[in-house]
Amino acid sequence: MQNQFSTPTPESRRSILAEYGEQYDRLIREKERQRITSISRTTAYTLEKRRAFPYA
C-alpha cells in the first residue's frame, strides 16, 4: 500500500491548523517539524521522496 500526500482544501487546512493551535500556515525549522510529527529526519526524507509527506 502506498500513501500519497494530497493537499487539503482550504477549509480542511484551517480545521487541521486549529486542532494544533496554529493560526496560520507557515514554514517551520527541522527541530519543530520533528516535535510536531514525531518522525526522524531520515523517515521524513524517505516519505518526501515517495511523495507521502509534504515537501517544499
PDB file of N, CA, C and O in Angstrom:
ATOM      1  N   MET A   1       0.836  -1.175   0.000  1.00  0.00           N
ATOM      2  CA  MET A   1       0.000   0.000   0.000  1.00  0.00           C
ATOM      3  C   MET A   1       0.886   1.245   0.000  1.00  0.00           C
ATOM      4  O   MET A   1       1.805   1.363   0.810  1.00  0.00           O
ATOM      5  N   GLN A   2       0.603   2.162  -0.907  1.00  0.00           N
ATOM      6  CA  GLN A   2       1.359   3.413  -0.966  1.00  0.00           C
ATOM      7  C   GLN A   2       0.437   4.567  -0.619  1.00  0.00           C
ATOM      8  O   GLN A   2      -0.641   4.713  -1.194  1.00  0.00           O
ATOM      9  N   ASN A   3       0.870   5.377   0.319  1.00  0.00           N
ATOM     10  CA  ASN A   3       0.135   6.587   0.661  1.00  0.00           C
ATOM     11  C   ASN A   3       0.770   7.741  -0.072  1.00  0.00           C
ATOM     12  O   ASN A   3       1.993   7.877  -0.085  1.00  0.00           O
ATOM     13  N   GLN A   4      -0.055   8.580  -0.685  1.00  0.00           N
ATOM     14  CA  GLN A   4       0.467   9.746  -1.372  1.00  0.00           C
ATOM     15  C   GLN A   4      -0.175  10.976  -0.752  1.00  0.00           C
ATOM     16  O   GLN A   4      -1.384  11.016  -0.523  1.00  0.00           O
ATOM     17  N   PHE A   5       0.650  11.976  -0.486  1.00  0.00           N
ATOM     18  CA  PHE A   5       0.156  13.207   0.118  1.00  0.00           C
ATOM     19  C   PHE A   5      -0.766  13.916  -0.861  1.00  0.00           C
ATOM     20  O   PHE A   5      -0.439  14.056  -2.039  1.00  0.00           O
ATOM     21  N   SER A   6      -1.909  14.358  -0.376  1.00  0.00           N
ATOM     22  CA  SER A   6      -2.803  15.177  -1.190  1.00  0.00           C
ATOM     23  C   SER A   6      -3.048  16.477  -0.427  1.00  0.00           C
ATOM     24  O   SER A   6      -3.323  16.460   0.772  1.00  0.00           O
ATOM     25  N   THR A   7      -2.946  17.578  -1.119  1.00  0.00           N
ATOM     26  CA  THR A   7      -3.093  18.886  -0.499  1.00  0.00           C
ATOM     27  C   THR A   7      -4.515  19.050   0.035  1.00  0.00           C
ATOM     28  O   THR A   7      -5.477  18.825  -0.700  1.00  0.00           O
ATOM     29  N   PRO A   8      -4.661  19.437   1.300  1.00  0.00           N
ATOM     30  CA  PRO A   8      -6.006  19.604   1.865  1.00  0.00           C
ATOM     31  C   PRO A   8      -6.701  20.842   1.297  1.00  0.00           C
ATOM     32  O   PRO A   8      -6.047  21.771   0.825  1.00  0.00           O
ATOM     33  N   THR A   9      -8.020  20.841   1.349  1.00  0.00           N
ATOM     34  CA  THR A   9      -8.791  22.005   0.920  1.00  0.00           C
ATOM     35  C   THR A   9      -8.542  23.136   1.919  1.00  0.00           C
ATOM     36  O   THR A   9      -8.099  22.878   3.038  1.00  0.00           O
ATOM     37  N   PRO A  10      -8.819  24.373   1.534  1.00  0.00           N
ATOM     38  CA  PRO A  10      -8.625  25.488   2.472  1.00  0.00           C
ATOM     39  C   PRO A  10      -9.398  25.302   3.785  1.00  0.00           C
ATOM     40  O   PRO A  10      -8.888  25.627   4.857  1.00  0.00           O
ATOM     41  N   GLU A  11     -10.629  24.778   3.698  1.00  0.00           N
ATOM     42  CA  GLU A  11     -11.426  24.572   4.908  1.00  0.00           C
ATOM     43  C   GLU A  11     -10.789  23.515   5.807  1.00  0.00           C
ATOM     44  O   GLU A  11     -10.697  23.694   7.021  1.00  0.00           O
ATOM     45  N   SER A  12     -10.354  22.420   5.202  1.00  0.00           N
ATOM     46  CA  SER A  12      -9.753  21.354   5.998  1.00  0.00           C
ATOM     47  C   SER A  12      -8.399  21.796   6.555  1.00  0.00           C
ATOM     48  O   SER A  12      -8.029  21.396   7.658  1.00  0.00           O
ATOM     49  N   ARG A  13      -7.662  22.610   5.812  1.00  0.00           N
ATOM     50  CA  ARG A  13      -6.379  23.141   6.290  1.00  0.00           C
ATOM     51  C   ARG A  13      -6.592  23.991   7.539  1.00  0.00           C
ATOM     52  O   ARG A  13      -5.861  23.856   8.520  1.00  0.00           O
ATOM     53  N   ARG A  14      -7.605  24.876   7.498  1.00  0.00           N
ATOM     54  CA  ARG A  14      -7.903  25.720   8.665  1.00  0.00           C
ATOM     55  C   ARG A  14      -8.300  24.873   9.867  1.00  0.00           C
ATOM     56  O   ARG A  14      -7.910  25.168  10.997  1.00  0.00           O
ATOM     57  N   SER A  15      -9.073  23.825   9.624  1.00  0.00           N
ATOM     58  CA  SER A  15      -9.509  22.933  10.699  1.00  0.00           C
ATOM     59  C   SER A  15      -8.319  22.209  11.327  1.00  0.00           C
ATOM     60  O   SER A  15      -8.224  22.117  12.551  1.00  0.00           O
ATOM     61  N   ILE A  16      -7.422  21.700  10.503  1.00  0.00           N
ATOM     62  CA  ILE A  16      -6.233  20.992  10.995  1.00  0.00           C
ATOM     63  C   ILE A  16      -5.349  21.941  11.796  1.00  0.00           C
ATOM     64  O   ILE A  16      -4.882  21.590  12.880  1.00  0.00           O
ATOM     65  N   LEU A  17      -5.119  23.140  11.267  1.00  0.00           N
ATOM     66  CA  LEU A  17      -4.290  24.115  11.975  1.00  0.00           C
ATOM     67  C   LEU A  17      -4.903  24.468  13.326  1.00  0.00           C
ATOM     68  O   LEU A  17      -4.187  24.586  14.321  1.00  0.00           O
ATOM     69  N   ALA A  18      -6.226  24.637  13.366  1.00  0.00           N
ATOM     70  CA  ALA A  18      -6.908  24.975  14.620  1.00  0.00           C
ATOM     71  C   ALA A  18      -6.747  23.851  15.646  1.00  0.00           C
ATOM     72  O   ALA A  18      -6.585  24.120  16.837  1.00  0.00           O
ATOM     73  N   GLU A  19      -6.791  22.598  15.194  1.00  0.00           N
ATOM     74  CA  GLU A  19      -6.618  21.459  16.109  1.00  0.00           C
ATOM     75  C   GLU A  19      -5.247  21.483  16.782  1.00  0.00           C
ATOM     76  O   GLU A  19      -5.101  21.038  17.921  1.00  0.00           O
ATOM     77  N   TYR A  20      -4.243  22.004  16.075  1.00  0.00           N
ATOM     78  CA  TYR A  20      -2.887  22.060  16.619  1.00  0.00           C
ATOM     79  C   TYR A  20      -2.566  23.412  17.251  1.00  0.00           C
ATOM     80  O   TYR A  20      -1.429  23.656  17.655  1.00  0.00           O
ATOM     81  N   GLY A  21      -3.572  24.294  17.336  1.00  0.00           N
ATOM     82  CA  GLY A  21      -3.379  25.580  17.986  1.00  0.00           C
ATOM     83  C   GLY A  21      -2.593  26.577  17.150  1.00  0.00           C
ATOM     84  O   GLY A  21      -2.022  27.525  17.688  1.00  0.00           O
ATOM     85  N   GLU A  22      -2.559  26.372  15.849  1.00  0.00           N
ATOM     86  CA  GLU A  22      -1.845  27.284  14.950  1.00  0.00           C
ATOM     87  C   GLU A  22      -2.854  28.203  14.272  1.00  0.00           C
ATOM     88  O   GLU A  22      -3.947  27.770  13.908  1.00  0.00           O
ATOM     89  N   GLN A  23      -2.487  29.468  14.104  1.00  0.00           N
ATOM     90  CA  GLN A  23      -3.400  30.428  13.492  1.00  0.00           C
ATOM     91  C   GLN A  23      -3.279  30.454  11.974  1.00  0.00           C
ATOM     92  O   GLN A  23      -4.249  30.764  11.282  1.00  0.00           O
ATOM     93  N   TYR A  24      -2.107  30.135  11.452  1.00  0.00           N
ATOM     94  CA  TYR A  24      -1.899  30.218  10.010  1.00  0.00           C
ATOM     95  C   TYR A  24      -0.826  29.230   9.579  1.00  0.00           C
ATOM     96  O   TYR A  24      -0.040  28.750  10.396  1.00  0.00           O
ATOM     97  N   ASP A  25      -0.804  28.937   8.295  1.00  0.00           N
ATOM     98  CA  ASP A  25       0.170  28.031   7.699  1.00  0.00           C
ATOM     99  C   ASP A  25       1.507  28.764   7.581  1.00  0.00           C
ATOM    100  O   ASP A  25       1.540  29.934   7.203  1.00  0.00           O
ATOM    101  N   ARG A  26       2.604  28.081   7.903  1.00  0.00           N
ATOM    102  CA  ARG A  26       3.916  28.722   7.851  1.00  0.00           C
ATOM    103  C   ARG A  26       5.002  27.678   7.662  1.00  0.00           C
ATOM    104  O   ARG A  26       4.775  26.485   7.864  1.00  0.00           O
ATOM    105  N   LEU A  27       6.176  28.133   7.276  1.00  0.00           N
ATOM    106  CA  LEU A  27       7.329  27.246   7.181  1.00  0.00           C
ATOM    107  C   LEU A  27       7.898  27.047   8.579  1.00  0.00           C
ATOM    108  O   LEU A  27       7.874  27.959   9.404  1.00  0.00           O
ATOM    109  N   ILE A  28       8.410  25.850   8.837  1.00  0.00           N
ATOM    110  CA  ILE A  28       8.978  25.555  10.150  1.00  0.00           C
ATOM    111  C   ILE A  28      10.371  24.971   9.993  1.00  0.00           C
ATOM    112  O   ILE A  28      10.720  24.441   8.938  1.00  0.00           O
ATOM    113  N   ARG A  29      11.152  25.070  11.037  1.00  0.00           N
ATOM    114  CA  ARG A  29      12.504  24.506  11.036  1.00  0.00           C
ATOM    115  C   ARG A  29      12.447  23.022  11.382  1.00  0.00           C
ATOM    116  O   ARG A  29      11.435  22.520  11.872  1.00  0.00           O
ATOM    117  N   GLU A  30      13.554  22.332  11.117  1.00  0.00           N
ATOM    118  CA  GLU A  30      13.626  20.884  11.304  1.00  0.00           C
ATOM    119  C   GLU A  30      13.275  20.451  12.726  1.00  0.00           C
ATOM    120  O   GLU A  30      12.537  19.484  12.912  1.00  0.00           O
ATOM    121  N   LYS A  31      13.792  21.150  13.723  1.00  0.00           N
ATOM    122  CA  LYS A  31      13.537  20.772  15.121  1.00  0.00           C
ATOM    123  C   LYS A  31      12.041  20.820  15.438  1.00  0.00           C
ATOM    124  O   LYS A  31      11.517  19.935  16.116  1.00  0.00           O
ATOM    125  N   GLU A  32      11.363  21.846  14.951  1.00  0.00           N
ATOM    126  CA  GLU A  32       9.927  21.965  15.192  1.00  0.00           C
ATOM    127  C   GLU A  32       9.152  20.910  14.402  1.00  0.00           C
ATOM    128  O   GLU A  32       8.164  20.371  14.901  1.00  0.00           O
ATOM    129  N   ARG A  33       9.586  20.611  13.179  1.00  0.00           N
ATOM    130  CA  ARG A  33       8.940  19.570  12.379  1.00  0.00           C
ATOM    131  C   ARG A  33       8.998  18.227  13.097  1.00  0.00           C
ATOM    132  O   ARG A  33       8.024  17.474  13.110  1.00  0.00           O
ATOM    133  N   GLN A  34      10.148  17.939  13.690  1.00  0.00           N
ATOM    134  CA  GLN A  34      10.309  16.673  14.400  1.00  0.00           C
ATOM    135  C   GLN A  34       9.399  16.623  15.632  1.00  0.00           C
ATOM    136  O   GLN A  34       8.827  15.576  15.936  1.00  0.00           O
ATOM    137  N   ARG A  35       9.265  17.736  16.334  1.00  0.00           N
ATOM    138  CA  ARG A  35       8.384  17.783  17.508  1.00  0.00           C
ATOM    139  C   ARG A  35       6.928  17.565  17.099  1.00  0.00           C
ATOM    140  O   ARG A  35       6.189  16.854  17.780  1.00  0.00           O
ATOM    141  N   ILE A  36       6.518  18.178  15.989  1.00  0.00           N
ATOM    142  CA  ILE A  36       5.129  18.082  15.538  1.00  0.00           C
ATOM    143  C   ILE A  36       4.806  16.685  15.009  1.00  0.00           C
ATOM    144  O   ILE A  36       3.763  16.123  15.342  1.00  0.00           O
ATOM    145  N   THR A  37       5.693  16.126  14.190  1.00  0.00           N
ATOM    146  CA  THR A  37       5.387  14.854  13.520  1.00  0.00           C
ATOM    147  C   THR A  37       5.874  13.629  14.270  1.00  0.00           C
ATOM    148  O   THR A  37       5.346  12.536  14.068  1.00  0.00           O
ATOM    149  N   SER A  38       6.861  13.785  15.124  1.00  0.00           N
ATOM    150  CA  SER A  38       7.460  12.671  15.878  1.00  0.00           C
ATOM    151  C   SER A  38       8.119  11.623  14.989  1.00  0.00           C
ATOM    152  O   SER A  38       8.240  10.463  15.382  1.00  0.00           O
ATOM    153  N   ILE A  39       8.549  12.023  13.789  1.00  0.00           N
ATOM    154  CA  ILE A  39       9.295  11.091  12.937  1.00  0.00           C
ATOM    155  C   ILE A  39      10.694  11.644  12.705  1.00  0.00           C
ATOM    156  O   ILE A  39      10.911  12.854  12.765  1.00  0.00           O
ATOM    157  N   SER A  40      11.628  10.758  12.444  1.00  0.00           N
ATOM    158  CA  SER A  40      13.018  11.171  12.275  1.00  0.00           C
ATOM    159  C   SER A  40      13.217  11.904  10.951  1.00  0.00           C
ATOM    160  O   SER A  40      12.370  11.856  10.060  1.00  0.00           O
ATOM    161  N   ARG A  41      14.345  12.577  10.847  1.00  0.00           N
ATOM    162  CA  ARG A  41      14.696  13.289   9.627  1.00  0.00           C
ATOM    163  C   ARG A  41      14.796  12.320   8.448  1.00  0.00           C
ATOM    164  O   ARG A  41      14.337  12.629   7.349  1.00  0.00           O
ATOM    165  N   THR A  42      15.399  11.146   8.678  1.00  0.00           N
ATOM    166  CA  THR A  42      15.551  10.148   7.621  1.00  0.00           C
ATOM    167  C   THR A  42      14.194   9.646   7.140  1.00  0.00           C
ATOM    168  O   THR A  42      13.970   9.506   5.938  1.00  0.00           O
ATOM    169  N   THR A  43      13.297   9.376   8.074  1.00  0.00           N
ATOM    170  CA  THR A  43      11.961   8.914   7.699  1.00  0.00           C
ATOM    171  C   THR A  43      11.223   9.989   6.919  1.00  0.00           C
ATOM    172  O   THR A  43      10.569   9.688   5.921  1.00  0.00           O
ATOM    173  N   ALA A  44      11.318  11.239   7.359  1.00  0.00           N
ATOM    174  CA  ALA A  44      10.669  12.339   6.645  1.00  0.00           C
ATOM    175  C   ALA A  44      11.218  12.443   5.225  1.00  0.00           C
ATOM    176  O   ALA A  44      10.456  12.624   4.276  1.00  0.00           O
ATOM    177  N   TYR A  45      12.540  12.329   5.078  1.00  0.00           N
ATOM    178  CA  TYR A  45      13.169  12.401   3.760  1.00  0.00           C
ATOM    179  C   TYR A  45      12.685  11.259   2.866  1.00  0.00           C
ATOM    180  O   TYR A  45      12.361  11.470   1.697  1.00  0.00           O
ATOM    181  N   THR A  46      12.637  10.049   3.424  1.00  0.00           N
ATOM    182  CA  THR A  46      12.182   8.886   2.658  1.00  0.00           C
ATOM    183  C   THR A  46      10.735   9.076   2.208  1.00  0.00           C
ATOM    184  O   THR A  46      10.397   8.792   1.059  1.00  0.00           O
ATOM    185  N   LEU A  47       9.889   9.551   3.105  1.00  0.00           N
ATOM    186  CA  LEU A  47       8.489   9.793   2.758  1.00  0.00           C
ATOM    187  C   LEU A  47       8.357  10.903   1.718  1.00  0.00           C
ATOM    188  O   LEU A  47       7.508  10.815   0.830  1.00  0.00           O
ATOM    189  N   GLU A  48       9.186  11.947   1.815  1.00  0.00           N
ATOM    190  CA  GLU A  48       9.166  13.019   0.822  1.00  0.00           C
ATOM    191  C   GLU A  48       9.504  12.479  -0.560  1.00  0.00           C
ATOM    192  O   GLU A  48       8.873  12.854  -1.549  1.00  0.00           O
ATOM    193  N   LYS A  49      10.500  11.599  -0.630  1.00  0.00           N
ATOM    194  CA  LYS A  49      10.888  11.017  -1.921  1.00  0.00           C
ATOM    195  C   LYS A  49       9.739  10.210  -2.525  1.00  0.00           C
ATOM    196  O   LYS A  49       9.586  10.157  -3.745  1.00  0.00           O
ATOM    197  N   ARG A  50       8.931   9.581  -1.667  1.00  0.00           N
ATOM    198  CA  ARG A  50       7.786   8.793  -2.133  1.00  0.00           C
ATOM    199  C   ARG A  50       6.533   9.651  -2.298  1.00  0.00           C
ATOM    200  O   ARG A  50       5.468   9.149  -2.659  1.00  0.00           O
ATOM    201  N   ARG A  51       6.672  10.958  -2.030  1.00  0.00           N
ATOM    202  CA  ARG A  51       5.553  11.904  -2.079  1.00  0.00           C
ATOM    203  C   ARG A  51       4.431  11.505  -1.123  1.00  0.00           C
ATOM    204  O   ARG A  51       3.252  11.697  -1.419  1.00  0.00           O
ATOM    205  N   ALA A  52       4.812  10.948   0.026  1.00  0.00           N
ATOM    206  CA  ALA A  52       3.851  10.556   1.053  1.00  0.00           C
ATOM    207  C   ALA A  52       3.925  11.488   2.257  1.00  0.00           C
ATOM    208  O   ALA A  52       3.332  11.214   3.300  1.00  0.00           O
ATOM    209  N   PHE A  53       4.654  12.587   2.107  1.00  0.00           N
ATOM    210  CA  PHE A  53       4.836  13.556   3.184  1.00  0.00           C
ATOM    211  C   PHE A  53       4.977  14.919   2.524  1.00  0.00           C
ATOM    212  O   PHE A  53       5.600  15.018   1.467  1.00  0.00           O
ATOM    213  N   PRO A  54       4.417  15.979   3.114  1.00  0.00           N
ATOM    214  CA  PRO A  54       4.552  17.308   2.499  1.00  0.00           C
ATOM    215  C   PRO A  54       6.012  17.676   2.257  1.00  0.00           C
ATOM    216  O   PRO A  54       6.882  17.374   3.074  1.00  0.00           O
ATOM    217  N   TYR A  55       6.264  18.313   1.155  1.00  0.00           N
ATOM    218  CA  TYR A  55       7.617  18.746   0.823  1.00  0.00           C
ATOM    219  C   TYR A  55       7.532  20.135   0.220  1.00  0.00           C
ATOM    220  O   TYR A  55       6.497  20.531  -0.315  1.00  0.00           O
ATOM    221  N   ALA A  56       8.620  20.863   0.308  1.00  0.00           N
ATOM    222  CA  ALA A  56       8.642  22.239  -0.206  1.00  0.00           C
ATOM    223  C   ALA A  56       8.983  22.255  -1.671  1.00  0.00           C
ATOM    224  O   ALA A  56       9.049  23.324  -2.278  1.00  0.00           O
TER     225      ALA A  56
END
